[in-house]
């Protein structure tokens, strides 16, 4: 690819040499030129301009393509600053290049330069308003920059464009969770269940909503379903950021003072993931409600050790 670019660049330079020689000849001997010579100069210049435009049309897209490919390679290698430089060079040649705008926005997002990321995604969307990946990324940037209301607006657009994509309801529901809009959170959880009834996540989210609303019996019913589906769900990659359903069900049972059942669920949850901060935090709440301050404090310390901001992540 690089050799192709070098070859075209050499050809481009060689094509300019005749005009350059004619120009030097005219400067050196201006009075020895005849009408035919001037005609040749005009013809040569026009020919070189045509060749110049053709070569530019062929070379510049190749330059952009190469910078984009190299930039993507550096992203995959985790070399974000080098990748950023590549996409900056690509956008120098074409500020409206969709691929470069998207990936530079992605780099800014990773580097937590949220304002720059938002600017790139908005520029991209002004060129291609329904670009799905850009809309998803913009919503994510708004979410992580603590602008949940704007994130909701973008997810509204995505749901309007792609109403059968269940994950958008889950993501929007997570925004509503932080905005404490429980009715909308419940509605989005139900939409997710309608679209993906085979997955545990929908029942889990709805159960969490019932838990927040103090509807513990309904929460336990949903967590019962979530537990069964979770057991047989092969892909659990989406569960890395929050407790498994046993933990939530245990907390719901403890709220109803069904402590023996809750302890049993906590034991199962611990055997699944001994480093789950949510597990220790919810068990701390149970021991606190039981009046066992020593065990409660031990669990709270463990929870805060695993996640110093644990109290901000979970609701009583």
Beta strands, then each sheet from edge to edge (+ up, - down):
end
